[in-house]
């Protein structure tokens, strides 16, 4: 008897489930549009972000119009388009009755991406960037508070200067909202109700999270106004003071001058910037409690703040020691400025960083990785997580000598649970996994290895300046389209964390994976038959 030949599945057998799935989604979408709203946390988040960011376009368009700038009409029309799109998205969306954790991750990521789209559109339609990839990189730097740019700020209109500065300021304000309302539920990197020192301290400011958020935002606004007065009193022009106070308190780092803070050539202005940057890297709940009760000793009682200041002092001493000469007063100020700019992830530049030693470069890169305190607007791994990992390493070393020892990790009066510890270590591992391939992409797109690796660390920590090229701010301008996309991805991951992005990508690819598994099973059954 002649055996039956193997039956091969035709090409349409694979594409048909995908086509049916797409058609089913389109039918459901048309039904909801015709009969009412559909439940979607992502839709509500995206619509709310676009609707909230539209007034930024209008305000900057008005400023540019009265300043007789060229971007007023483009900003106004872009704001109208973004606002109308946000209204329509909110009209056809409603918040779901139940919100799974996966949907909350997706809403966070999509909210950041929607802000990125809006800011990218503003850069592209005004013509300040020649290509879409450079507009995307500029948009990512704006919403994540990274001082990395392809644009000479002195060639921008006042409307776009204010748009970029306010974009960084609002991005950090949104981070405060995420810290209080979303992070305790996500538990990203240990910042949860079980082990997160930052979110626990933030949630204790008031009985309700809404009141806590309002108090932190009020403190954020008050610090901004205080920095505005300080910059203006130090001799900075009023318009520049407005722009720099916004990008200092938000740890953003955008400047109105091509030489950043160093362009003003003023020691007083640099000391104001140093104070503002160190404040931006300090925990906002800690500042609020100390100021409300008039108890400045709260700072010295905080173990995280003592570690934060200790890192700054140690880095300054190490950088000066590596210089090889007895430092002068100006050199001490310049070193303190560079250290404050790195640890707070602000990215301001006051002098030529190419003149510092390789040892000082290594110190600054380590500070970029660590970043500021938890519950601050600074980026980086945060001092709290750094302390937890250090305590974990010490505990494991002690366990190698005493295997039966049972020991918990404590930070001051707070204990860190094993679940939170695992999340912190996982966050560090995922960041290392992400940064290495993207550094190779940057190296393949025009940067040497030192420049690519230092810029990858800087972008992931939302700092901006890096080493290895003729200037600390030349890296993004040297890259091509692929490098711009990699840099934008690093900035976005540095601000929202890698865990939500990976979870969201897994959720998006889940239907496709399900259909592929079904197709492979069907092909196997027909082949056996």
C-alpha positions as CSV (number, residue, x, y, z in Angstrom):
1,X,0.0,0.0,0.0
2,X,1.4,3.4,-1.0
3,X,1.8,5.7,2.0
4,X,-0.1,8.9,1.9
5,X,2.1,11.9,1.2
6,X,2.6,14.6,3.8
7,X,0.0,17.4,3.6
8,X,1.6,20.8,3.7
9,X,-0.3,23.8,5.0
10,X,-0.7,26.5,2.4
11,X,0.4,30.0,3.1
12,X,-3.1,31.5,3.7
13,X,-3.6,29.0,6.6
14,X,-1.1,31.1,8.6
15,X,-2.4,34.5,7.7
16,X,-6.1,33.7,8.0
17,X,-6.2,33.7,11.8
18,X,-4.4,37.0,11.9
19,X,-6.8,38.5,9.3
20,X,-9.8,37.2,11.3
21,X,-8.3,38.7,14.5
22,X,-7.8,42.1,12.9
23,X,-11.3,42.0,11.3
24,X,-12.8,41.1,14.7
25,X,-11.0,44.1,16.4
26,X,-12.2,46.4,13.6
27,X,-15.8,45.2,13.9
28,X,-15.8,45.7,17.7
29,X,-14.2,49.2,17.3
30,X,-16.9,50.2,14.8
31,X,-19.6,48.9,17.1
32,X,-18.3,50.9,20.1
33,X,-17.9,54.0,18.0
34,X,-21.5,53.6,16.8
35,X,-23.1,52.6,20.1
36,X,-21.0,54.3,22.8
37,X,-17.8,54.2,24.7
38,X,-15.5,51.2,25.2
39,X,-13.6,50.4,28.3
40,X,-9.9,51.1,28.0
41,X,-7.4,52.4,30.5
42,X,-4.9,53.0,27.7
43,X,-7.5,55.1,25.8
44,X,-8.3,57.2,28.9
45,X,-4.7,57.7,29.7
46,X,-3.7,58.7,26.2
47,X,-6.6,61.1,25.8
48,X,-6.0,62.7,29.2
49,X,-2.3,63.2,28.4
50,X,-3.0,64.8,25.0
51,X,-5.7,67.0,26.4
52,X,-3.5,68.1,29.3
53,X,-0.5,68.9,27.1
54,X,-2.5,71.0,24.6
55,X,-2.5,74.2,26.8
56,X,1.3,74.0,26.7
57,X,1.2,74.5,22.9
58,X,-1.2,77.4,23.2
59,X,0.8,79.2,26.0
60,X,4.0,78.9,24.0
61,X,2.3,80.0,20.8
62,X,1.0,83.1,22.6
63,X,4.5,83.9,23.9
64,X,6.1,83.4,20.5
65,X,3.4,85.5,18.9
66,X,4.1,88.5,21.1
67,X,7.8,87.9,20.7
68,X,7.3,88.0,16.9
69,X,8.7,84.5,16.6
70,X,8.2,82.2,13.6
71,X,6.7,79.3,15.4
72,X,3.5,80.8,16.8
73,X,1.1,79.4,14.1
74,X,2.7,76.0,14.0
75,X,2.5,75.6,17.7
76,X,-1.1,76.8,17.8
77,X,-2.3,74.5,15.1
78,X,-0.4,71.5,16.6
79,X,-2.1,72.3,19.9
80,X,-5.5,72.3,18.3
81,X,-4.9,69.0,16.6
82,X,-3.5,67.4,19.8
83,X,-6.3,68.8,21.9
84,X,-9.1,67.6,19.5
85,X,-7.6,64.2,19.2
86,X,-7.4,63.9,23.0
87,X,-11.0,65.0,23.3
88,X,-12.2,62.4,20.8
89,X,-10.1,59.7,22.5
90,X,-11.6,60.5,25.9
91,X,-15.1,60.7,24.4
92,X,-14.9,57.2,23.0
93,X,-13.2,55.7,26.1
94,X,-14.2,55.1,29.7
95,X,-12.2,53.7,32.6
96,X,-12.7,50.0,33.0
97,X,-14.5,48.6,36.1
98,X,-11.6,46.3,36.8
99,X,-8.0,47.2,36.1
100,X,-5.5,44.3,35.8
101,X,-1.9,44.9,36.6
102,X,-0.9,44.3,33.0
103,X,-3.3,47.1,31.9
104,X,-1.8,49.5,34.4
105,X,1.6,48.8,33.0
106,X,0.3,49.4,29.5
107,X,-1.4,52.6,30.5
108,X,1.8,54.0,32.0
109,X,3.9,53.1,28.9
110,X,1.2,54.4,26.5
111,X,0.9,57.7,28.5
112,X,4.6,58.3,28.1
113,X,4.5,57.4,24.4
114,X,1.5,59.8,23.8
115,X,3.5,62.6,25.4
116,X,6.5,61.7,23.3
117,X,4.3,61.8,20.1
118,X,2.9,65.3,21.0
119,X,6.3,66.8,21.7
120,X,7.9,65.1,18.7
121,X,5.1,66.7,16.5
122,X,5.9,70.1,17.9
123,X,9.6,69.8,17.0
124,X,8.9,68.5,13.6
125,X,6.1,71.0,12.5
126,X,8.1,74.0,13.7
127,X,11.1,72.9,11.6
128,X,13.6,73.2,14.4
129,X,14.8,69.6,13.5
130,X,15.3,68.6,9.9
131,X,14.3,64.9,10.2
132,X,11.7,62.9,12.1
133,X,14.3,60.8,13.9
134,X,16.0,63.9,15.3
135,X,12.6,65.2,16.3
136,X,11.9,62.0,18.1
137,X,15.2,62.2,20.0
138,X,14.5,65.9,20.9
139,X,11.0,64.8,22.1
140,X,12.4,62.0,24.2
141,X,15.0,64.4,25.8
142,X,12.2,66.9,26.6
143,X,9.7,64.6,28.3
144,X,12.4,62.6,30.2
145,X,14.4,65.5,31.4
146,X,17.7,64.7,29.6
147,X,20.1,67.4,28.6
148,X,20.9,66.0,25.2
149,X,20.1,67.8,22.0
150,X,20.9,68.2,18.3
151,X,19.8,71.9,18.3
152,X,21.7,75.1,19.1
153,X,19.4,76.7,21.7
154,X,20.5,80.2,20.7
155,X,18.8,79.7,17.3
156,X,15.5,78.7,18.7
157,X,12.5,81.1,19.1
158,X,11.4,82.1,22.6
159,X,8.2,80.0,22.1
160,X,10.2,76.8,21.5
161,X,12.7,77.6,24.3
162,X,9.8,77.9,26.7
163,X,8.1,74.8,25.2
164,X,11.2,72.6,25.8
165,X,11.8,74.0,29.3
166,X,8.1,73.6,30.4
167,X,8.1,70.2,28.8
168,X,10.9,69.1,31.1
169,X,9.2,70.7,34.1
170,X,5.9,69.1,33.4
171,X,7.6,65.7,32.8
172,X,9.0,65.8,36.3
173,X,5.6,66.9,37.7
174,X,4.0,63.9,36.0
175,X,6.7,61.8,37.7
176,X,5.5,63.0,41.0
177,X,1.9,61.9,40.1
178,X,3.2,58.5,39.0
179,X,5.2,58.1,42.3
180,X,2.2,58.7,44.5
181,X,-0.7,57.2,42.5
182,X,0.8,54.4,40.3
183,X,4.2,53.2,41.6
184,X,2.8,51.7,44.8
185,X,0.6,49.4,42.7
186,X,3.3,48.4,40.2
187,X,6.1,47.7,42.5
188,X,8.7,48.5,39.8
189,X,12.2,47.9,41.1
190,X,11.1,47.6,44.7
191,X,9.2,50.9,44.9
192,X,6.0,49.4,46.3
193,X,4.1,49.3,49.5
194,X,6.0,46.2,50.7
195,X,9.5,47.4,50.5
196,X,9.7,50.8,48.8
197,X,11.1,53.4,51.2
198,X,10.3,56.2,48.8
199,X,6.7,55.5,48.1
200,X,6.0,54.6,51.8
201,X,7.4,58.0,52.9
202,X,5.5,59.8,50.1
203,X,2.2,58.2,51.0
204,X,2.5,59.2,54.7
205,X,2.2,62.9,54.0
206,X,-1.6,62.9,54.0
207,X,-4.4,60.4,54.7
208,X,-5.4,60.4,51.0
209,X,-3.0,60.0,48.0
210,X,-4.7,63.0,46.3
211,X,-3.7,65.3,49.2
212,X,-0.2,63.9,49.2
213,X,0.1,64.6,45.5
214,X,-1.2,68.1,45.9
215,X,1.3,68.9,48.7
216,X,4.3,67.6,46.7
217,X,3.2,69.5,43.6
218,X,2.9,72.7,45.7
219,X,6.4,72.1,47.1
220,X,7.6,71.6,43.5
221,X,6.1,74.9,42.4
222,X,7.5,76.7,45.4
223,X,11.0,75.4,44.7
224,X,10.7,76.6,41.1
225,X,9.7,80.1,42.2
226,X,12.6,80.2,44.7
227,X,15.1,79.2,42.1
228,X,13.7,81.9,39.7
229,X,14.3,84.6,42.4
230,X,17.8,83.1,43.2
231,X,18.9,83.1,39.5
232,X,17.6,86.6,38.9
233,X,19.3,87.9,42.1
234,X,22.6,86.3,41.0
235,X,22.6,88.4,37.8
236,X,21.0,86.1,35.2
237,X,18.5,87.9,32.9
238,X,14.9,87.4,33.7
239,X,13.9,85.3,30.6
240,X,17.0,83.1,31.1
241,X,16.1,82.9,34.8
242,X,12.6,81.6,34.0
243,X,13.9,79.0,31.6
244,X,16.7,77.8,33.8
245,X,14.6,77.6,37.0
246,X,12.2,75.2,35.1
247,X,15.0,73.0,33.9
248,X,17.0,73.0,37.2
249,X,14.3,72.0,39.6
250,X,13.1,69.3,37.2
251,X,16.7,68.0,36.7
252,X,16.1,68.5,33.0
253,X,19.2,70.5,32.0
254,X,18.0,72.4,28.9
255,X,19.6,75.8,28.7
256,X,19.0,78.9,26.6
257,X,22.7,79.2,25.8
258,X,24.9,76.9,23.8
259,X,27.5,76.8,26.6
260,X,24.9,75.9,29.2
261,X,25.5,77.6,32.6
262,X,29.1,78.2,31.8
263,X,28.1,80.7,29.1
264,X,27.1,83.2,31.8
265,X,30.7,83.1,33.3
266,X,29.4,83.8,36.8
267,X,30.4,82.1,40.0
268,X,27.2,83.2,41.7
269,X,25.0,81.7,39.0
270,X,27.0,78.5,39.2
271,X,26.5,78.3,43.0
272,X,22.7,78.8,42.5
273,X,22.7,76.1,39.9
274,X,24.6,73.8,42.3
275,X,22.1,74.3,45.1
276,X,19.2,73.8,42.7
277,X,20.6,70.6,41.3
278,X,21.3,69.1,44.7
279,X,17.8,70.0,45.8
280,X,16.4,68.3,42.6
281,X,18.2,65.1,43.7
282,X,16.8,65.2,47.2
283,X,13.6,63.4,48.3
284,X,10.6,65.7,48.0
285,X,8.8,64.1,51.0
286,X,11.8,64.6,53.1
287,X,12.0,68.3,52.1
288,X,8.3,68.8,52.7
289,X,8.4,67.3,56.2
290,X,11.5,69.3,57.2
291,X,10.1,72.6,55.9
292,X,6.6,72.1,57.3
293,X,7.8,71.3,60.8
294,X,10.8,73.6,60.7
295,X,13.0,70.7,61.7
296,X,16.1,70.7,59.5
297,X,17.6,67.9,61.6
298,X,15.3,65.6,59.6
299,X,17.9,65.7,56.9
300,X,20.7,64.5,59.1
301,X,18.5,61.8,60.6
302,X,17.7,60.4,57.1
303,X,20.2,57.6,56.3
304,X,19.5,58.0,52.6
305,X,20.2,61.8,52.7
306,X,23.5,61.2,54.6
307,X,24.5,58.7,52.0
308,X,23.6,61.1,49.2
309,X,25.7,63.9,50.6
310,X,28.5,61.5,51.4
311,X,28.6,60.4,47.8
312,X,28.8,64.0,46.7
313,X,31.6,64.8,49.1
314,X,33.5,61.6,48.3
315,X,33.2,62.2,44.6
316,X,34.5,65.8,44.9
317,X,37.5,64.8,46.9
318,X,38.3,61.9,44.5
319,X,38.0,64.0,41.4
320,X,40.2,66.7,42.9
321,X,42.8,64.1,44.0
322,X,42.9,62.7,40.5
323,X,43.7,66.2,39.0
324,X,47.3,65.9,40.4
325,X,47.6,69.6,41.4
326,X,46.6,71.5,44.5
327,X,43.1,72.8,43.5
328,X,42.3,76.5,43.3
329,X,38.9,78.0,44.4
330,X,37.6,78.0,40.8
331,X,38.6,74.4,40.3
332,X,36.8,73.3,43.4
333,X,33.6,75.1,42.3
334,X,33.9,73.5,38.9
335,X,34.3,70.1,40.4
336,X,31.4,70.5,42.8
337,X,29.3,71.7,39.8
338,X,30.2,68.6,37.7
339,X,29.5,66.2,40.6
340,X,26.1,67.9,41.4
341,X,25.1,67.8,37.7
342,X,26.0,64.1,37.5
343,X,24.4,62.8,40.7
344,X,21.2,64.9,40.2
345,X,21.1,63.8,36.5
346,X,20.5,67.4,35.5
347,X,23.3,67.5,32.9
348,X,24.2,71.2,33.1
349,X,27.8,72.0,32.0
350,X,29.9,74.9,33.4
351,X,33.3,74.2,31.9
352,X,35.2,71.9,29.5
353,X,34.8,68.4,30.7
354,X,37.5,67.1,28.3
355,X,40.2,68.6,30.6
356,X,39.3,66.4,33.5
357,X,41.3,63.1,34.2
358,X,40.1,59.6,33.3
359,X,39.6,58.9,37.0
360,X,37.3,61.9,37.4
361,X,35.3,60.7,34.3
362,X,34.9,57.3,36.0
363,X,33.6,58.9,39.2
364,X,31.1,61.0,37.2
365,X,29.8,57.9,35.3
366,X,29.3,56.0,38.6
367,X,27.4,59.0,40.0
368,X,25.2,59.0,36.8
369,X,24.4,55.3,37.4
370,X,23.5,55.9,41.1
371,X,21.5,59.1,40.5
372,X,19.6,61.0,43.2
373,X,17.5,60.0,46.2
374,X,14.3,58.0,45.9
375,X,11.1,60.1,45.6
376,X,13.0,62.8,43.9
377,X,12.7,64.0,40.3
378,X,16.3,62.8,39.5
379,X,16.9,59.8,37.3
380,X,19.4,57.0,37.8
381,X,19.2,53.8,39.9
382,X,18.6,56.0,43.0
383,X,20.6,56.0,46.3
384,X,18.1,53.9,48.1
385,X,18.4,51.0,45.6
386,X,22.2,51.4,45.7
387,X,22.1,51.0,49.5
388,X,19.9,48.0,49.3
389,X,22.1,46.3,46.8
390,X,25.2,47.1,48.9
391,X,23.5,45.7,52.0
392,X,22.5,42.6,50.1
393,X,26.1,42.0,49.0
394,X,27.3,42.4,52.5
395,X,24.6,39.9,53.8
396,X,25.6,37.3,51.2
397,X,29.2,37.6,52.1
398,X,28.4,37.1,55.8
399,X,26.2,34.1,54.8
400,X,29.2,32.5,53.0
401,X,30.8,32.4,56.4
402,X,27.7,31.6,58.5
403,X,25.3,29.6,56.1
404,X,22.7,29.2,58.8
405,X,22.4,32.9,59.6
406,X,19.0,34.5,59.1
407,X,19.2,38.2,58.5
408,X,16.9,40.9,57.1
409,X,18.1,44.0,55.2
410,X,17.4,47.2,57.1
411,X,17.7,50.9,55.9
412,X,17.5,52.9,59.1
413,X,14.2,51.9,60.7
414,X,12.8,50.4,57.5
415,X,13.2,46.8,56.5
416,X,13.3,45.6,52.9
417,X,11.3,42.5,52.1
418,X,12.6,39.7,50.0
419,X,10.1,40.4,47.2
420,X,11.2,44.1,47.0
421,X,14.8,43.0,47.1
422,X,14.3,40.6,44.2
423,X,12.6,43.4,42.2
424,X,15.5,45.8,42.8
425,X,18.1,43.3,41.7
426,X,16.0,42.3,38.7
427,X,15.7,46.0,37.7
428,X,19.5,46.4,37.9
429,X,20.0,43.2,35.8
430,X,17.4,44.3,33.1
431,X,19.1,47.7,32.9
432,X,22.4,46.1,32.3
433,X,20.9,43.8,29.7
434,X,19.4,46.8,27.9
435,X,22.3,49.1,28.0
436,X,24.9,46.8,26.5
437,X,23.3,46.1,23.1
438,X,22.1,49.7,22.7
439,X,25.7,50.9,23.4
440,X,26.8,48.7,20.6
441,X,24.2,50.3,18.3
442,X,25.5,53.7,19.2
443,X,29.0,52.6,18.5
444,X,28.0,51.2,15.1
445,X,26.3,54.5,14.2
446,X,29.3,56.8,14.5
447,X,30.5,56.9,18.1
448,X,33.8,55.5,19.4
449,X,33.5,52.9,22.2
450,X,34.2,55.4,25.0
451,X,31.7,57.9,23.7
452,X,29.1,55.2,23.0
453,X,29.3,53.5,26.4
454,X,29.4,56.8,28.4
455,X,26.5,58.2,26.4
456,X,24.4,55.1,26.8
457,X,24.9,55.4,30.6
458,X,24.1,59.1,30.5
459,X,21.0,58.6,28.4
460,X,19.7,55.8,30.5
461,X,20.2,57.9,33.6
462,X,18.6,60.9,31.9
463,X,21.8,63.1,32.3
464,X,22.8,64.1,28.8
465,X,26.5,65.0,28.7
466,X,29.1,62.3,28.1
467,X,32.8,61.8,27.3
468,X,34.9,60.6,24.4
469,X,34.2,63.4,21.8
470,X,35.4,67.0,21.3
471,X,32.5,68.3,23.4
472,X,30.3,66.8,26.2
473,X,27.1,67.6,24.2
474,X,28.2,66.5,20.8
475,X,27.1,62.8,21.0
476,X,23.5,63.1,19.8
477,X,24.5,65.4,17.0
478,X,27.1,62.9,15.8
479,X,24.6,60.0,15.6
480,X,22.4,59.1,12.6
481,X,18.8,57.9,12.4
482,X,19.5,54.5,14.1
483,X,21.5,56.1,16.9
484,X,18.7,58.7,17.5
485,X,16.1,55.9,17.9
486,X,18.4,54.0,20.3
487,X,19.1,57.2,22.3
488,X,15.3,57.9,22.5
489,X,14.7,54.4,23.7
490,X,17.3,54.7,26.4
491,X,15.9,58.0,27.6
492,X,12.4,56.6,27.8
493,X,13.5,53.4,29.6
494,X,15.5,55.6,32.1
495,X,12.4,57.6,33.0
496,X,9.7,54.9,33.1
497,X,11.9,51.9,33.9
498,X,12.4,48.8,31.7
499,X,9.9,46.6,33.5
500,X,6.7,48.3,32.3
501,X,8.0,48.5,28.8
502,X,8.8,44.8,28.6
503,X,5.5,43.8,30.2
504,X,3.6,46.0,27.7
505,X,5.5,44.5,24.8
506,X,4.7,41.1,26.0
507,X,1.0,41.9,26.3
508,X,1.0,43.4,22.7
509,X,2.7,40.3,21.3
510,X,0.5,37.8,23.3
511,X,-2.3,37.5,20.7
512,X,0.3,37.0,17.9
513,X,2.1,34.3,19.9
514,X,-1.2,32.6,20.6
515,X,-2.0,32.4,16.9
516,X,1.5,31.2,16.0
517,X,1.2,28.4,18.6
518,X,-2.2,27.4,17.2
519,X,-0.9,27.5,13.6
520,X,2.1,25.3,14.5
521,X,-0.1,22.8,16.4
522,X,-2.5,22.6,13.4
523,X,0.4,22.1,11.0
524,X,1.8,19.3,13.2
525,X,-1.6,17.6,13.4
526,X,-2.0,17.7,9.6
527,X,1.5,16.5,9.0
528,X,1.0,13.5,11.3
529,X,-2.4,12.7,9.7
